[in-house]
Each structure stands twice: as C-alpha cells, then as structure tokens.
Amino acid sequence: MSLRGMVPPDPQTAVSEECFAVVYVPRRSRKRFARGCVGVMDSAEAALAKAAQQDKCYAARVVGPSKSSEGQYIYYLLEWL
C-alpha cells in the first residue's frame, strides 16, 4: 500500500484499517472522503451490490478512518472496485 498523501495507520491499534466500502461522491476523481460519505461493508461483493442500488455511490477498497490535520475523520481510496 502506498502511503503517499495519507495519514499512516497506527501499527499498534486497529483504528485505521483497510476495508471495503460504498462511497457517495459526485464523481470518482477524489482520493479521500469524509467519514459521513463512506459506508463500510463486510465484503467486496456486498459493496458492489449496495453501490449498484444507489445513484452516485461507488464500491471501493479504502483505508481509515484517520484524523486529518483539519480535525475531520477521513478515509483514503486504495482502489475503486
């Protein structure tokens, strides 16, 4: 995993983890998302199925949540599914 531009996960805790999610965004050009725009899912299949049911929602593999320098909790995109 490339950590360029990301707040690195804490290796001693499970606060920031890789997970599958459904991300609500107008278009897929962003690389980080507010916690309120991310729905964590149990699997890639569940994320794909949920995203297919909603407009402007996309399945992704993300890492987070991490606290940004602005004090918000964010997720970082690893890949779109």
N, C-alpha and C positions, 0 to 999 in steps of 0.2 A: 504494500500500500504506500503510495506517495503521500507525504505529509506536507507538501508544498502548499502554503496558504492556509493550512489548517492548524487549529489548536491541537497539539498532540494528546492522544488519550493517556490517562494516568495508568501506568502499568500495575499499580498496587490496588486499584479498585476496578469495579465494573461499571463505572459511571458512564463512560463513553465506549460504546460497542458498535461493531458492525451489525447491521440488521437490514431486513427487507422492509420496505415501506411504500405507502401511497403518498405521493407529494402533490399538493394542489399548487399549481403555478400557471400563469397565463401562457407561457411558452417555456421550452426546455433549454433556455440559454443560461440560466443561473447555476451556480455551483454550490451555493449554501442557502439554507432555508430556515426561517423561524420555526420554533417548535410547534406553533399553532397550525402550521401548514403541512405537518408531517404526521401520518398515521402509521405507527409501527405495526407490522404484520408478522405472523408466525412463519411464513414461507414465501418463496418467490411466486409460487402458484397462487397463493391467497392474495398477494399484492397485485398480480396480473388480473385476477378475476375481479377484484374490487375496483381497480383503475378502469376496467372496461365498462363498468356500470355508471361512471361519473364523468362529467364534462370537465376538462382542464385538470384532470388527475392522471398522474403517470406513476407506473411502478418503477422502483429504483432500489439499489443497494446503497445504503447510507451509513455514515458513522456519526455517533453523537449520543446524547446531546452534550455539547461543550458550551461553556460560558464564554461569550465573546468579550472583547475589550470594551464594548459598549454596555455590557451587563445583561445581554439577552442570551437565552439558550438557543443554540442553533445546531443544525445537522449539516454535514458536508456530503456532497454527492461523491460516490465511488463509481457508480455506473448506472445508466438507465437500462431497464430490462426490456 
